[in-house]
Amino acid sequence: DAKTTQPTSMDCAEGRAANLPCNHSTISGNEYVYWYRQIHSQGPQYIIHGLKNNETNEMASLIITEDRKSSTLILPHATLRDTAVYYCIVRVRWRDDKIIFGKGTRLHILP
Amino acid sequence: ETGVTQTPRHLVMGMTNKKSLKCEQHLGHNAMYWYKQSAKKPLELMFVYSLEERVENNSVPSRFSPECPNSSHLFLHLHTLQPEDSALYLCASSQGLAGNLWDEQYFGPGTRLTVT
């Protein structure tokens, strides 16, 4: 049972920043926010995770609101290869807490 | 690109056949997973192995039989499958340190299975 809510689909123009929202209003204090994506016919790919501070890596940035009830994954300069389903997952780290994939957001990058 | 490989990439089998899916990870991880992804459904966890011991069996029918001979290899043995078992079968691995079994999973490309 996924603990997150994401829009079913989104469009973004190529070269622009793609901002993918995720609501996790019941998140508890020790739960991290994880993002994965799955490009068509491939296995999912880990993107980023965070607890309460904003995080950035070579793929994306993760912005978590101060109350931690929502977050946004930012792909700064979207390319056609970023077209994929993006999954937002919350789980407790440092414990055997499952990763449960929901339906995710289908992101279409438009040329 | 990925440190997790799966073979075969595509498999067509009849309901009376026996086949095996193979997964190999080259990342030095201790935990490995089998997932099933049916059309238009979320990923479903099937099995989890940590240090070659099965730690989770997610109510999977016995016609699916996993095997983990060492921490780098994971198999899924298939027999007398049904057409509804047609799906993408994904293998994943994670570092699987104590108390952090599920962190950052790395997935293989999957095996597209069709049962006729």
Backbone of each chain as ProteinMPNN parsed JSONL, in Angstrom:
{"seq_chain_A": "DAKTTQPTSMDCAEGRAANLPCNHSTISGNEYVYWYRQIHSQGPQYIIHGLKNNETNEMASLIITEDRKSSTLILPHATLRDTAVYYCIVRVRWRDDKIIFGKGTRLHILP", "coords_chain_A": {"N_chain_A": [[0.842, -1.186, 0.0], [0.937, 1.938, -1.146], [2.236, 4.937, 0.246], [2.073, 7.382, -0.804], [1.007, 10.095, -2.953], [0.724, 10.816, -6.318], [0.602, 12.765, -9.35], [-1.047, 11.373, -12.205], [-0.02, 11.707, -14.798], [2.283, 13.849, -16.586], [3.398, 16.572, -18.626], [6.313, 17.949, -20.145], [8.348, 20.408, -21.628], [11.12, 19.822, -23.738], [14.361, 20.576, -22.549], [13.485, 22.299, -20.625], [12.913, 22.715, -17.052], [11.775, 19.909, -15.307], [9.295, 19.437, -12.984], [8.317, 17.348, -10.578], [5.693, 16.542, -8.533], [4.985, 15.225, -5.23], [2.855, 13.951, -2.82], [2.939, 13.219, 0.589], [1.459, 13.036, 3.05], [1.157, 11.644, 5.421], [3.594, 11.006, 6.349], [6.114, 9.786, 8.522], [8.407, 10.721, 11.184], [10.837, 9.366, 10.847], [10.909, 8.464, 8.285], [12.187, 8.286, 5.029], [12.216, 9.98, 1.863], [12.141, 8.575, -1.265], [13.094, 8.458, -4.698], [12.483, 6.814, -7.721], [12.841, 5.886, -11.168], [11.325, 4.563, -14.148], [12.119, 3.714, -17.235], [10.57, 2.967, -20.318], [10.116, -0.483, -20.75], [12.395, -1.138, -19.353], [14.284, -1.897, -16.33], [13.518, -0.402, -13.111], [15.174, 2.607, -11.988], [17.234, 3.903, -9.545], [17.048, 7.209, -8.259], [17.286, 9.387, -6.315], [17.367, 10.228, -2.806], [16.023, 11.528, 0.312], [15.777, 13.044, 3.603], [15.001, 15.398, 5.213], [16.362, 17.653, 4.472], [17.087, 19.511, 1.488], [18.202, 17.808, -1.406], [20.739, 17.128, -3.816], [21.94, 15.61, -6.762], [23.829, 14.199, -9.501], [21.802, 13.601, -11.203], [19.342, 14.756, -10.422], [17.371, 17.065, -8.407], [16.048, 17.159, -5.107], [13.423, 18.496, -3.425], [12.161, 19.05, -0.315], [9.356, 19.859, 1.567], [9.052, 22.028, 4.441], [7.367, 20.988, 6.406], [7.434, 18.417, 5.659], [5.432, 17.097, 4.318], [5.127, 16.997, 1.657], [6.916, 16.734, -1.47], [9.196, 17.612, -4.125], [10.515, 16.469, -7.1], [13.094, 17.506, -9.125], [14.086, 17.73, -12.403], [16.588, 19.265, -13.926], [17.155, 20.088, -16.618], [15.319, 18.888, -18.807], [15.453, 16.052, -20.963], [14.65, 14.154, -23.934], [15.194, 11.581, -23.243], [14.481, 11.428, -20.643], [11.88, 10.745, -20.488], [9.631, 8.784, -18.802], [8.272, 6.642, -16.2], [7.862, 7.943, -13.035], [8.546, 7.226, -9.724], [7.587, 7.927, -6.459], [8.504, 7.234, -3.221], [8.049, 6.412, 0.177], [9.88, 5.439, 3.011], [11.22, 3.819, 5.915], [14.5, 4.227, 6.657], [17.476, 2.307, 7.394], [16.265, 0.158, 8.493], [14.405, -2.824, 8.117], [12.437, -2.016, 6.09], [10.076, -2.178, 3.604], [10.476, -1.356, 0.109], [7.912, -0.045, -1.618], [6.36, 0.112, -4.6], [4.238, 2.438, -6.132], [1.802, 3.673, -8.452], [2.98, 5.783, -9.74], [4.168, 8.685, -11.664], [3.643, 9.365, -15.005], [5.858, 10.772, -17.027], [6.056, 12.842, -19.779], [8.3, 13.988, -22.069], [8.359, 16.619, -24.21], [9.258, 17.283, -27.542]], "CA_chain_A": [[0.0, 0.0, 0.0], [1.796, 3.099, -1.27], [1.884, 6.004, 1.172], [2.278, 8.638, -1.521], [0.08, 10.453, -4.023], [1.395, 11.514, -7.407], [-0.266, 12.897, -10.535], [-0.935, 10.226, -13.105], [0.871, 12.027, -15.906], [2.7, 15.24, -16.749], [4.182, 16.889, -19.808], [7.336, 18.986, -19.958], [9.071, 20.681, -22.864], [12.544, 19.486, -23.721], [15.231, 21.684, -22.167], [12.953, 22.979, -19.448], [12.962, 21.943, -15.814], [10.595, 19.099, -15.002], [9.038, 19.43, -11.553], [7.359, 16.28, -10.298], [5.266, 16.63, -7.138], [4.584, 14.016, -4.51], [2.282, 14.198, -1.501], [3.115, 12.152, 1.574], [0.982, 13.772, 4.227], [1.213, 10.822, 6.643], [4.995, 10.601, 6.557], [6.548, 9.86, 9.913], [9.663, 11.428, 11.336], [12.012, 8.6, 10.444], [10.747, 7.974, 6.915], [12.858, 8.997, 3.967], [11.566, 10.054, 0.558], [12.961, 8.023, -2.339], [12.568, 8.551, -6.062], [12.979, 5.928, -8.751], [12.129, 6.04, -12.432], [11.362, 3.388, -15.01], [11.989, 3.978, -18.661], [9.789, 1.897, -20.938], [10.723, -1.796, -20.994], [13.631, -1.314, -18.587], [14.1, -1.962, -14.893], [13.567, 0.892, -12.432], [16.49, 3.194, -11.721], [17.269, 4.778, -8.379], [17.421, 8.583, -8.603], [17.727, 10.22, -5.201], [16.534, 10.136, -1.613], [16.307, 12.548, 1.314], [14.99, 12.996, 4.836], [14.335, 16.684, 5.377], [17.097, 18.68, 3.734], [17.083, 19.367, 0.038], [19.319, 17.006, -1.884], [21.04, 17.25, -5.249], [22.999, 14.772, -7.316], [24.056, 14.454, -10.923], [20.586, 13.336, -11.98], [18.154, 15.518, -10.059], [17.294, 17.691, -7.085], [14.874, 16.795, -4.32], [13.034, 19.568, -2.525], [11.185, 18.549, 0.657], [8.794, 20.993, 2.297], [9.475, 22.076, 5.837], [6.542, 20.068, 7.193], [7.74, 17.105, 5.081], [4.238, 16.442, 3.813], [5.207, 16.887, 0.205], [8.245, 16.95, -2.032], [9.249, 17.8, -5.573], [11.715, 16.039, -7.812], [13.378, 18.443, -10.215], [15.065, 17.398, -13.441], [16.83, 20.675, -14.281], [17.092, 20.331, -18.064], [14.766, 17.608, -19.256], [15.705, 15.595, -22.332], [13.696, 13.124, -24.36], [15.513, 10.329, -22.544], [13.88, 11.451, -19.303], [10.512, 10.224, -20.553], [9.628, 7.589, -17.96], [7.374, 6.686, -15.046], [8.628, 8.344, -11.857], [7.93, 6.718, -8.5], [7.928, 8.539, -5.181], [8.313, 6.189, -2.213], [8.545, 6.76, 1.516], [10.224, 4.265, 3.809], [12.159, 4.016, 7.002], [15.844, 3.742, 6.341], [18.163, 1.646, 8.51], [15.373, -0.844, 9.04], [13.941, -3.646, 7.005], [11.166, -1.455, 5.639], [10.03, -2.46, 2.175], [10.206, -0.373, -0.924], [6.65, -0.382, -2.27], [6.146, 0.974, -5.76], [2.855, 2.734, -6.493], [1.566, 3.818, -9.895], [3.922, 6.756, -10.26], [3.79, 9.727, -12.634], [4.207, 9.167, -16.343], [6.38, 12.053, -17.519], [6.324, 12.917, -21.227], [9.107, 15.131, -22.473], [7.91, 16.987, -25.55], [10.337, 17.921, -28.328]], "C_chain_A": [[0.883, 1.243, 0.0], [1.308, 4.206, -0.35], [1.98, 7.356, 0.499], [1.203, 8.834, -2.568], [0.828, 11.259, -5.054], [0.4, 11.708, -8.55], [-0.015, 11.737, -11.487], [0.042, 10.499, -14.233], [1.168, 13.518, -15.932], [3.442, 15.383, -18.065], [5.201, 17.971, -19.457], [8.055, 19.171, -21.286], [10.549, 20.352, -22.681], [13.373, 20.728, -23.413], [14.745, 22.469, -20.967], [13.119, 22.103, -18.218], [11.651, 21.178, -15.642], [10.456, 19.02, -13.488], [7.949, 18.416, -11.243], [6.981, 16.31, -8.821], [4.902, 15.278, -6.55], [4.026, 14.438, -3.153], [2.475, 12.977, -0.615], [2.731, 12.722, 2.932], [1.062, 12.967, 5.52], [2.633, 10.372, 6.962], [5.368, 10.742, 8.03], [7.99, 10.37, 9.97], [10.892, 10.686, 10.856], [11.883, 8.01, 9.035], [11.443, 8.896, 5.92], [11.965, 9.018, 2.728], [12.552, 9.566, -0.495], [12.272, 8.281, -3.673], [13.295, 7.531, -6.939], [12.28, 6.317, -10.053], [12.279, 4.765, -13.243], [11.088, 3.829, -16.438], [11.36, 2.756, -19.302], [10.635, 0.66, -21.214], [12.087, -1.973, -20.324], [13.292, -1.481, -17.112], [14.127, -0.576, -14.275], [14.997, 1.315, -12.12], [16.383, 4.105, -10.512], [17.708, 6.176, -8.802], [18.039, 9.299, -7.402], [16.885, 9.894, -3.973], [16.925, 11.234, -0.63], [15.392, 12.403, 2.513], [14.254, 14.312, 5.059], [15.071, 17.81, 4.68], [16.953, 18.442, 2.241], [18.345, 18.621, -0.389], [19.497, 17.227, -3.383], [22.108, 16.238, -5.612], [23.076, 15.029, -8.812], [22.794, 14.264, -11.763], [19.499, 14.37, -11.7], [18.359, 16.232, -8.732], [16.0, 17.272, -6.416], [14.617, 17.914, -3.325], [11.934, 19.034, -1.617], [10.673, 19.74, 1.454], [9.157, 20.893, 3.772], [8.664, 21.135, 6.72], [6.667, 18.621, 6.716], [6.51, 16.397, 4.525], [4.212, 16.368, 2.288], [6.643, 17.143, -0.242], [8.121, 17.112, -3.532], [10.586, 17.292, -6.091], [11.911, 16.976, -8.99], [14.449, 17.863, -11.131], [15.398, 18.724, -14.114], [16.726, 20.988, -15.77], [16.618, 19.033, -18.722], [15.139, 17.314, -20.714], [14.69, 14.509, -22.666], [13.942, 11.813, -23.622], [14.981, 10.294, -21.118], [12.421, 11.025, -19.313], [10.461, 8.882, -19.85], [8.48, 7.702, -16.959], [8.233, 6.944, -13.818], [7.867, 7.952, -10.598], [8.487, 7.446, -7.288], [7.568, 7.537, -4.086], [8.789, 6.715, -0.872], [8.802, 5.465, 2.286], [11.184, 4.663, 4.912], [13.493, 3.434, 6.567], [16.441, 3.082, 7.582], [17.207, 0.73, 9.27], [14.866, -1.639, 7.857], [12.54, -3.229, 6.565], [11.128, -1.546, 4.118], [9.991, -1.204, 1.325], [8.949, -0.839, -1.642], [6.406, 0.624, -3.381], [4.653, 1.171, -5.982], [2.728, 2.852, -8.0], [2.462, 4.867, -10.528], [3.31, 7.801, -11.174], [4.449, 9.411, -13.961], [4.587, 10.531, -16.896], [6.684, 11.95, -19.007], [7.142, 14.167, -21.488], [8.792, 15.411, -23.938], [9.012, 17.707, -26.311], [9.984, 19.347, -28.727]], "O_chain_A": [[1.503, 1.571, 1.011], [0.103, 4.393, -0.184], [1.968, 8.383, 1.178], [0.568, 7.88, -3.017], [1.483, 12.252, -4.735], [-0.532, 10.919, -8.708], [1.089, 11.197, -11.558], [0.843, 9.634, -14.589], [0.424, 14.334, -15.388], [4.043, 14.427, -18.558], [4.967, 18.8, -18.578], [8.336, 18.199, -21.986], [11.135, 20.575, -21.622], [13.116, 21.803, -23.954], [15.509, 23.219, -20.359], [13.423, 20.914, -18.318], [10.564, 21.731, -15.811], [11.377, 18.593, -12.791], [6.789, 18.611, -11.609], [7.836, 16.127, -7.955], [4.562, 14.33, -7.259], [4.665, 15.198, -2.425], [2.207, 11.847, -1.023], [3.561, 12.867, 3.829], [1.037, 13.546, 6.606], [2.837, 9.456, 7.758], [4.98, 11.704, 8.692], [8.688, 10.442, 8.959], [11.889, 11.311, 10.494], [12.672, 7.148, 8.649], [11.303, 10.118, 5.971], [11.077, 8.181, 2.571], [13.665, 10.083, -0.602], [11.045, 8.318, -3.766], [14.518, 7.4, -6.909], [11.253, 6.996, -10.038], [13.22, 3.993, -13.059], [9.987, 4.252, -16.789], [11.599, 1.63, -18.865], [11.706, 0.733, -21.816], [12.847, -2.867, -20.695], [12.159, -1.241, -16.693], [14.704, 0.342, -14.857], [15.901, 0.487, -12.005], [15.524, 4.985, -10.469], [18.629, 6.323, -9.605], [19.178, 9.761, -7.466], [15.795, 9.336, -4.103], [18.014, 11.801, -0.718], [14.364, 11.729, 2.45], [13.024, 14.34, 5.09], [14.464, 18.823, 4.331], [16.727, 17.318, 1.793], [19.414, 18.79, 0.198], [18.538, 17.476, -4.113], [23.064, 16.031, -4.865], [22.461, 15.964, -9.324], [22.731, 14.717, -12.906], [18.811, 14.814, -12.619], [19.357, 16.04, -8.038], [14.984, 17.057, -7.077], [15.466, 18.242, -2.497], [10.884, 18.611, -2.102], [11.461, 20.54, 1.959], [9.516, 19.829, 4.277], [9.193, 20.553, 7.666], [6.076, 17.714, 7.302], [6.561, 15.191, 4.285], [3.335, 15.722, 1.714], [7.462, 17.688, 0.498], [7.093, 16.798, -4.13], [11.647, 17.648, -5.578], [10.983, 17.208, -9.765], [15.559, 17.549, -10.701], [14.549, 19.266, -14.822], [16.249, 22.061, -16.137], [17.423, 18.198, -19.135], [15.138, 18.2, -21.568], [13.971, 14.015, -21.798], [13.017, 11.03, -23.403], [15.025, 9.255, -20.46], [11.79, 10.952, -18.258], [11.158, 7.946, -20.241], [7.804, 8.729, -16.884], [9.219, 6.244, -13.586], [6.698, 8.299, -10.428], [9.7, 7.564, -7.117], [6.439, 7.048, -4.04], [9.816, 7.389, -0.793], [8.02, 4.518, 2.207], [11.858, 5.691, 4.849], [13.577, 2.276, 6.159], [15.952, 3.286, 8.693], [17.308, 0.545, 10.483], [14.901, -1.167, 6.721], [11.587, -4.002, 6.663], [12.025, -1.058, 3.431], [9.539, -0.144, 1.758], [8.935, -1.928, -2.216], [6.265, 1.823, -3.14], [3.889, 0.206, -6.019], [3.464, 2.202, -8.742], [2.68, 4.84, -11.739], [2.105, 7.807, -11.426], [5.662, 9.213, -14.034], [3.717, 11.348, -17.197], [7.457, 11.097, -19.443], [6.718, 15.276, -21.162], [8.945, 14.54, -24.795], [9.63, 18.635, -25.789], [10.778, 20.018, -29.386]]}, "seq_chain_B": "ETGVTQTPRHLVMGMTNKKSLKCEQHLGHNAMYWYKQSAKKPLELMFVYSLEERVENNSVPSRFSPECPNSSHLFLHLHTLQPEDSALYLCASSQGLAGNLWDEQYFGPGTRLTVT", "coords_chain_B": {"N_chain_B": [[25.647, -0.514, -18.71], [24.245, -1.096, -16.35], [24.906, -2.788, -13.251], [23.613, -5.112, -12.887], [22.62, -7.989, -14.395], [20.398, -9.802, -16.525], [19.219, -12.878, -17.78], [17.262, -15.079, -19.833], [16.542, -12.245, -22.03], [14.139, -12.246, -23.26], [11.47, -14.571, -23.203], [9.564, -17.253, -24.295], [7.221, -19.561, -23.342], [5.553, -22.716, -23.052], [2.704, -23.924, -21.187], [3.352, -26.296, -20.0], [6.024, -26.398, -19.846], [9.371, -26.292, -18.36], [11.415, -23.791, -17.161], [14.164, -21.526, -16.508], [14.966, -18.4, -15.035], [17.692, -16.187, -14.961], [19.729, -14.199, -12.861], [22.349, -11.927, -12.325], [24.563, -10.155, -10.286], [27.019, -7.617, -10.225], [27.99, -6.007, -8.283], [28.829, -6.378, -5.757], [26.912, -6.669, -3.83], [24.734, -7.666, -1.089], [22.095, -8.387, -0.955], [19.318, -9.605, -2.809], [16.598, -9.479, -5.143], [13.426, -10.539, -6.456], [11.047, -9.23, -8.677], [7.755, -8.822, -10.033], [6.227, -7.491, -12.899], [3.302, -6.778, -14.21], [1.277, -5.912, -17.06], [0.325, -2.564, -16.961], [0.21, -2.52, -14.181], [1.385, -1.902, -10.814], [4.784, -2.529, -9.724], [5.354, -5.721, -8.309], [6.538, -7.195, -5.437], [8.256, -10.268, -5.195], [10.198, -12.195, -4.11], [12.787, -12.091, -1.619], [16.217, -12.152, -0.955], [18.759, -12.328, 1.421], [22.101, -12.372, 1.967], [22.16, -14.917, 0.799], [20.058, -16.199, 2.029], [16.586, -16.787, 2.114], [14.485, -14.181, 2.855], [12.032, -13.175, 2.508], [8.939, -14.152, 1.253], [6.557, -13.39, -0.826], [3.815, -14.418, -0.74], [3.787, -16.001, -3.067], [2.859, -18.145, -5.747], [3.598, -21.691, -5.801], [4.571, -22.559, -8.208], [6.518, -20.895, -8.956], [9.841, -20.865, -8.201], [12.439, -19.818, -6.293], [16.05, -19.531, -6.274], [19.103, -19.091, -4.662], [22.236, -19.393, -5.019], [24.619, -18.133, -4.336], [25.814, -14.906, -3.251], [25.931, -13.41, -5.529], [24.36, -14.424, -7.52], [21.105, -15.179, -8.674], [18.272, -17.153, -9.168], [15.217, -17.883, -10.879], [13.088, -20.392, -10.961], [10.816, -21.862, -13.141], [7.737, -23.519, -13.567], [5.006, -25.265, -14.997], [3.454, -22.941, -15.639], [0.91, -20.343, -15.891], [-1.088, -18.587, -18.343], [-1.641, -16.037, -17.287], [0.626, -15.463, -15.911], [2.344, -14.251, -17.559], [4.544, -11.63, -17.966], [6.768, -8.904, -17.082], [9.716, -9.787, -15.579], [11.654, -8.769, -13.011], [14.858, -8.383, -11.653], [16.646, -7.332, -8.8], [19.235, -5.748, -6.858], [20.74, -4.905, -3.71], [22.824, -3.153, -1.368], [22.391, -4.134, 1.165], [23.142, -3.966, 3.867], [23.311, -4.619, 7.406], [20.224, -4.056, 8.894], [19.489, -2.368, 6.914], [18.291, -3.328, 4.627], [16.771, -2.704, 2.339], [17.743, -0.513, 1.038], [18.507, 1.732, -1.629], [18.031, 0.219, -4.395], [19.242, -1.592, -7.168], [18.352, -2.266, -10.383], [17.966, -4.921, -12.768], [17.611, -5.356, -16.385], [15.384, -6.884, -16.868], [13.318, -9.76, -17.669], [11.269, -10.501, -20.276], [8.511, -12.359, -20.141], [6.468, -14.661, -21.783], [3.707, -16.675, -21.581], [2.312, -19.328, -23.19]], "CA_chain_B": [[25.192, 0.577, -17.867], [23.821, -1.563, -15.048], [25.696, -3.88, -12.705], [22.74, -6.269, -12.712], [22.264, -8.543, -15.694], [19.382, -10.848, -16.496], [19.072, -13.679, -18.992], [17.24, -14.381, -21.12], [15.787, -10.994, -22.026], [12.789, -12.608, -23.689], [11.232, -16.012, -23.089], [8.219, -17.737, -24.577], [7.155, -20.948, -22.896], [4.239, -23.313, -22.909], [2.273, -24.128, -19.802], [3.922, -27.521, -19.434], [7.497, -26.305, -19.855], [10.14, -25.838, -17.205], [12.481, -22.885, -17.567], [14.744, -20.76, -15.403], [15.483, -17.055, -15.26], [18.951, -15.993, -14.242], [20.134, -12.829, -12.534], [23.706, -11.838, -11.785], [24.941, -8.775, -9.937], [28.472, -7.424, -10.191], [28.132, -4.812, -7.453], [29.257, -6.754, -4.415], [25.773, -6.52, -2.922], [24.386, -8.83, -0.276], [20.664, -8.672, -1.033], [18.78, -9.7, -4.167], [15.133, -9.44, -5.138], [12.646, -10.764, -7.671], [9.801, -8.497, -8.8], [6.94, -9.087, -11.222], [5.512, -6.314, -13.38], [2.303, -7.075, -15.235], [0.875, -4.736, -17.827], [-0.477, -1.536, -16.302], [0.142, -2.738, -12.722], [2.645, -1.564, -10.129], [5.72, -3.605, -9.433], [4.993, -6.579, -7.176], [7.674, -7.931, -4.885], [8.031, -11.709, -5.105], [11.111, -12.833, -3.166], [13.95, -11.338, -1.178], [17.291, -12.932, -0.371], [19.827, -11.583, 2.074], [23.207, -13.304, 2.232], [21.737, -16.217, 0.278], [18.908, -16.76, 2.754], [15.335, -16.141, 1.729], [13.922, -13.449, 3.993], [10.657, -12.803, 2.215], [8.209, -14.81, 0.169], [5.36, -12.551, -0.792], [2.633, -15.201, -1.139], [3.954, -16.35, -4.479], [2.513, -19.557, -6.0], [4.746, -22.603, -5.773], [5.092, -22.777, -9.564], [7.714, -20.051, -9.012], [10.755, -21.373, -7.181], [13.701, -19.092, -6.368], [17.271, -20.171, -5.778], [20.194, -18.12, -4.533], [23.398, -20.209, -4.652], [25.614, -17.256, -3.718], [25.283, -13.541, -3.174], [25.98, -12.757, -6.838], [23.47, -15.08, -8.477], [19.726, -15.464, -8.254], [17.512, -17.81, -10.217], [13.781, -18.104, -10.678], [12.708, -21.585, -11.703], [9.413, -21.756, -13.54], [7.146, -24.765, -14.083], [3.547, -25.286, -15.161], [2.932, -21.578, -15.497], [-0.364, -20.002, -16.492], [-0.964, -17.395, -19.214], [-1.642, -14.798, -16.5], [1.979, -15.238, -15.388], [3.082, -13.455, -18.54], [4.878, -10.344, -17.344], [8.194, -8.561, -17.027], [10.28, -10.226, -14.298], [12.793, -7.91, -12.729], [15.759, -8.711, -10.563], [17.316, -6.165, -8.239], [20.138, -6.016, -5.741], [21.078, -3.755, -2.874], [23.978, -3.459, -0.534], [21.866, -5.062, 2.145], [23.831, -3.945, 5.151], [22.426, -4.945, 8.519], [19.251, -3.023, 9.216], [19.284, -1.471, 5.77], [18.154, -4.295, 3.553], [16.058, -2.246, 1.158], [18.236, 0.76, 0.542], [18.965, 1.927, -3.002], [18.047, -0.999, -5.186], [19.699, -1.478, -8.547], [17.556, -3.228, -11.12], [18.365, -5.422, -14.078], [16.715, -4.939, -17.469], [14.17, -7.682, -16.863], [13.022, -10.811, -18.65], [9.873, -10.438, -20.733], [8.034, -13.738, -20.213], [5.151, -14.905, -22.365], [3.272, -18.053, -21.384], [1.293, -19.622, -24.211]], "C_chain_B": [[24.858, 0.07, -16.465], [24.723, -2.692, -14.593], [24.872, -5.117, -12.475], [22.307, -6.747, -14.094], [21.242, -9.656, -15.524], [19.372, -11.571, -17.836], [17.996, -14.732, -18.781], [16.485, -13.056, -21.01], [14.333, -11.24, -22.439], [12.652, -14.12, -23.619], [9.772, -16.29, -23.398], [8.188, -19.199, -24.167], [5.71, -21.422, -22.832], [3.946, -23.622, -21.457], [2.886, -25.375, -19.183], [5.447, -27.486, -19.364], [8.06, -26.02, -18.477], [11.277, -24.976, -17.731], [13.021, -22.184, -16.334], [15.179, -19.39, -15.877], [16.728, -16.879, -14.394], [19.214, -14.513, -14.029], [21.525, -12.877, -11.929], [24.012, -10.383, -11.472], [26.451, -8.703, -9.717], [28.83, -6.245, -9.287], [28.616, -5.127, -6.047], [28.16, -6.621, -3.378], [25.459, -7.817, -2.196], [22.921, -9.241, -0.386], [20.212, -8.683, -2.486], [17.28, -9.941, -4.104], [14.59, -9.906, -6.491], [11.355, -9.958, -7.571], [9.078, -8.984, -10.055], [6.235, -7.794, -11.614], [4.592, -6.731, -14.509], [1.894, -5.776, -15.908], [-0.024, -3.843, -16.987], [-0.686, -1.775, -14.812], [1.444, -2.282, -12.085], [3.538, -2.797, -9.981], [5.269, -4.384, -8.201], [6.24, -7.323, -6.718], [7.314, -9.412, -4.788], [8.882, -12.317, -3.994], [12.249, -11.888, -2.82], [14.955, -12.308, -0.577], [18.317, -11.982, 0.237], [20.908, -12.581, 2.473], [22.778, -14.75, 1.964], [20.622, -16.878, 1.063], [17.647, -16.014, 2.344], [14.729, -15.471, 2.949], [12.492, -13.025, 3.738], [10.128, -13.619, 1.049], [6.834, -14.172, 0.18], [4.138, -13.281, -1.334], [2.66, -15.541, -2.617], [3.6, -17.819, -4.686], [3.749, -20.433, -6.142], [5.278, -22.932, -7.161], [6.283, -21.847, -9.852], [8.631, -20.488, -7.864], [12.088, -20.642, -7.281], [14.86, -19.92, -5.833], [18.371, -19.131, -5.741], [21.444, -18.875, -4.076], [24.533, -19.414, -4.016], [25.112, -15.83, -3.847], [25.293, -12.822, -4.523], [24.949, -13.289, -7.823], [22.109, -15.374, -7.855], [19.002, -16.076, -9.439], [16.033, -17.808, -9.852], [13.39, -19.254, -11.578], [11.197, -21.574, -11.912], [8.905, -23.122, -14.014], [5.628, -24.685, -14.002], [2.932, -23.912, -14.919], [1.601, -21.431, -16.219], [-0.192, -18.778, -17.39], [-0.948, -16.094, -18.423], [-0.297, -14.522, -15.825], [2.853, -14.49, -16.382], [3.298, -12.059, -17.983], [6.355, -10.062, -17.569], [8.705, -8.947, -15.639], [11.601, -9.502, -14.099], [13.566, -8.413, -11.526], [16.402, -7.411, -10.076], [18.289, -6.616, -7.168], [20.334, -4.735, -4.955], [22.206, -4.161, -1.945], [23.597, -4.369, 0.623], [22.642, -5.117, 3.43], [22.812, -4.185, 6.259], [21.503, -3.779, 8.837], [18.954, -2.085, 8.06], [19.1, -2.275, 4.505], [17.665, -3.672, 2.259], [16.646, -0.995, 0.529], [18.691, 0.675, -0.895], [19.109, 0.638, -3.79], [18.474, -0.686, -6.615], [19.056, -2.619, -9.329], [18.258, -3.684, -12.396], [17.35, -4.999, -15.122], [15.431, -5.751, -17.551], [14.154, -8.768, -17.915], [11.545, -10.7, -18.995], [9.403, -11.863, -20.989], [6.64, -13.786, -20.816], [4.829, -16.388, -22.207], [2.126, -18.332, -22.35], [0.525, -20.899, -23.879]], "O_chain_B": [[25.161, 0.749, -15.484], [25.243, -3.457, -15.404], [25.376, -6.092, -11.917], [21.704, -5.998, -14.862], [21.225, -10.358, -14.512], [19.5, -10.95, -18.891], [17.831, -15.23, -17.668], [15.855, -12.788, -19.988], [13.424, -10.526, -22.016], [13.586, -14.858, -23.932], [8.868, -15.66, -22.849], [9.033, -19.986, -24.594], [4.784, -20.647, -22.594], [4.836, -23.585, -20.607], [2.933, -25.495, -17.959], [6.079, -28.426, -18.882], [7.361, -25.58, -17.564], [12.011, -25.38, -18.633], [12.424, -22.236, -15.259], [15.696, -19.237, -16.984], [16.8, -17.356, -13.262], [18.955, -13.685, -14.902], [21.838, -13.754, -11.125], [23.755, -9.493, -12.281], [27.063, -9.588, -9.119], [29.84, -5.571, -9.496], [28.79, -4.218, -5.235], [28.436, -6.478, -2.187], [25.853, -8.905, -2.617], [22.55, -10.332, 0.047], [20.665, -7.872, -3.294], [16.763, -10.523, -3.15], [15.213, -9.693, -7.531], [10.662, -9.981, -6.554], [9.691, -9.483, -10.998], [5.708, -7.084, -10.758], [5.039, -7.002, -15.623], [2.135, -4.686, -15.39], [-0.997, -4.297, -16.385], [-1.658, -1.284, -14.239], [2.489, -2.274, -12.736], [3.09, -3.938, -10.099], [4.86, -3.807, -7.193], [6.909, -7.992, -7.506], [6.217, -9.769, -4.357], [8.348, -12.889, -3.044], [12.624, -11.015, -3.603], [14.593, -13.181, 0.212], [18.687, -10.972, -0.36], [20.651, -13.519, 3.228], [22.996, -15.655, 2.769], [20.274, -18.024, 0.78], [17.634, -14.788, 2.239], [14.488, -16.123, 3.965], [11.808, -12.563, 4.652], [10.774, -13.756, 0.01], [6.043, -14.394, 1.096], [3.5, -12.816, -2.278], [1.664, -15.382, -3.323], [3.999, -18.662, -3.883], [4.812, -19.967, -6.553], [6.346, -23.533, -7.275], [6.966, -21.999, -10.865], [8.23, -20.477, -6.7], [12.807, -20.825, -8.263], [14.684, -20.863, -5.061], [18.546, -18.372, -6.694], [21.69, -18.986, -2.875], [25.321, -19.962, -3.245], [24.091, -15.583, -4.488], [24.723, -11.738, -4.647], [24.695, -12.664, -8.853], [21.99, -15.756, -6.691], [19.099, -15.589, -10.566], [15.657, -17.742, -8.682], [13.36, -19.12, -12.801], [10.419, -21.316, -10.993], [9.585, -23.8, -14.784], [5.057, -24.117, -13.071], [2.019, -23.75, -14.109], [1.216, -22.266, -17.037], [0.754, -18.012, -17.212], [-0.302, -15.134, -18.843], [-0.107, -13.46, -15.233], [3.99, -14.138, -16.067], [2.349, -11.388, -17.577], [7.084, -10.861, -18.157], [8.176, -8.476, -14.633], [12.527, -9.61, -14.902], [12.989, -8.814, -10.516], [16.664, -6.505, -10.867], [18.184, -7.722, -6.638], [20.124, -3.632, -5.461], [22.499, -5.343, -1.762], [24.359, -5.252, 1.017], [22.791, -6.183, 4.027], [21.612, -3.981, 6.076], [21.955, -2.65, 9.025], [18.232, -1.102, 8.23], [19.664, -1.963, 3.457], [18.105, -4.073, 1.181], [16.082, -0.472, -0.432], [19.209, -0.355, -1.327], [20.186, 0.043, -3.84], [18.112, 0.344, -7.183], [19.202, -3.789, -8.975], [19.029, -2.946, -13.01], [16.348, -4.362, -14.8], [14.487, -5.35, -18.232], [14.873, -8.709, -18.912], [10.681, -10.793, -18.123], [9.845, -12.504, -21.943], [5.746, -13.044, -20.407], [5.59, -17.248, -22.649], [1.1, -17.653, -22.326], [-0.368, -21.295, -24.628]]}, "name": "protein", "num_of_chains": 2, "seq": "DAKTTQPTSMDCAEGRAANLPCNHSTISGNEYVYWYRQIHSQGPQYIIHGLKNNETNEMASLIITEDRKSSTLILPHATLRDTAVYYCIVRVRWRDDKIIFGKGTRLHILPETGVTQTPRHLVMGMTNKKSLKCEQHLGHNAMYWYKQSAKKPLELMFVYSLEERVENNSVPSRFSPECPNSSHLFLHLHTLQPEDSALYLCASSQGLAGNLWDEQYFGPGTRLTVT"}
